[in-house]
Amino acid sequence: MIADGRPGGRENGVPWVLDLTAMTSFLDTIAGHVREEVRRRREERPPSELQSRELFHLPTRDFGASLRGSNRRIIAEIKRASPSKGLIREDFDVLGLAGALARNGAAALSVLTEERFFRGSLAYLEQIKGIVSLPLLRKDFVLDPYQLVESRSFGADAVLLITGLLEPSQLSDLIHGARALSLQALVEIHTEEELDRALTAKATLVGINSRDLRTFEVNLRGFERLVPMVPGGVTVVCESGIETPEQMQALEALGASAFLVGETLMRARDPGARLRELLS
C-alpha cells in the first residue's frame, strides 16, 4: 500500500501509483515517462518494422460511425489500473472482458495500452482485435507520430489525443497523421480553450472529459458547460464519472452522442450485466 492507503506497486523500484499529495502535476510525470518509452520502442522496433505487420494492412473499422445512432452508445473501456486508484480489477482476463462487453451491447471498446501507470499493453489490442468485430480505440498518451504507426500495426481503429498535452501544431499534425493512416482521432478536451484548439485542428470526434487529469477529480458540470459550445456535425463523447442510466439520460438531453465508461464496468462483478444496465 502507498502512504494514503491506496493499493500500489513498484516497477524497478519506482512506484506506479503516484502520490497525489506530493505532486503538483503527475500528468507531466506520466507524459515524460511515455516520451522515454517511445524513444526506446522506436529504437527497438522502427516504423518500417511496424509497417510490415499484418494488422497494419487490414482495413480499419469505422469508430466514428459506431458512436452515431438513435440508441445509447457506450465505448466500454478495458482498464486494469490507474495511477490514482491503483489496481481496479484483479481478475483481469482481457479476452473474457472484451468478449463479454461486445456481447452485451458495447458500441466500441477502449483499450488501455500504457504499461507502467495503467498496467496496459499494446498486445491487448492485437489480442482483442482477433475476437471481436467492434472498433477499437487505443487509450494512451499519444504524443508522437510513431505512436500512430504503432497503433495501426497493433489493430487500433482510433486513437485518443489529449489536447492539454499537445501544442496546437502537434494536435493538428497528429489528427492529420491519424487520418493518413485510416485511423480516427477522439480528441479529448477539458476547457473552452482546449475545445477551440480541437475545433481549429478540425476534430470531428470530441471527448469532453469530466475528470481533471491533473487532480483526477470528476465534476460532470464541466460537460454541461462545454457541450453547448460544440458545433453541429461534431460527435460528442462524455468521458469519466458515469455510473447510472439516469446520469446518461440527463447528459444525452444536453447533447452527449456517446459515453466512455471504464471504472464503473471494471469494478463490477459482472461487467457485461453492468453494461446492459447502463444501456437500459
C-alpha positions, 0 to 999 in steps of 0.5 A: 500500500502507498502512504494514503492507503491506496493499493500500489506497486513498484516497477524497478523500484519506482512506484506506479501509483503516484502520490497525489499529495506530493505532486503538483502535476503527475500528468507531466510525470506520466507524459515524460515517462511515455516520451522515454518509452517511445524513444526506446520502442522506436529504437527497438522496433522502427516504423518500417518494422511496424509497417510490415505487420499484418494488422497494419494492412487490414482495413480499419473499422469505422469508430466514428460511425459506431458512436452515431445512432438513435440508441445509447452508445457506450465505448466500454473501456478495458482498464486494469489500473490507474495511477490514482486508484491503483489496481481496479480489477484483479481478475483481469482476463482481457479476452473474457472482458472484451468478449463479454462487453461486445456481447452485451451491447458495447458500441466500441471498446477502449483499450488501455495500452500504457504499461507502467501507470495503467498496467496496459499493453499494446498486445491487448489490442492485437489480442482483442482485435482477433475476437471481436468485430467492434472498433477499437480505440487505443487509450494512451498518451499519444504524443508522437507520430510513431505512436500512430504507426504503432497503433495501426500495426497493433489493430487500433481503429482510433486513437485518443489525443489529449489536447492539454498535452499537445501544442496546437501544431502537434494536435493538428499534425497528429489528427492529420497523421491519424487520418493518413493512416485510416485511423480516427482521432477522439480528441479529448478536451477539458476547457473552452480553450482546449475545445477551440484548439480541437475545433481549429485542428478540425476534430470531428470526434470530441471527448469532453472529459469530466475528470481533471487529469491533473487532480483526477477529480470528476465534476460532470458540470464541466460537460454541461458547460462545454457541450453547448459550445460544440458545433453541429456535425461534431460527435460528442463523447462524455468521458469519466464519472458515469455510473447510472442510466439516469446520469446518461439520460440527463447528459444525452438531453444536453447533447452527449452522442456517446459515453466512455465508461471504464471504472464503473464496468471494471469494478463490477462483478459482472461487467457485461450485466453492468453494461446492459444496465447502463444501456437500459 
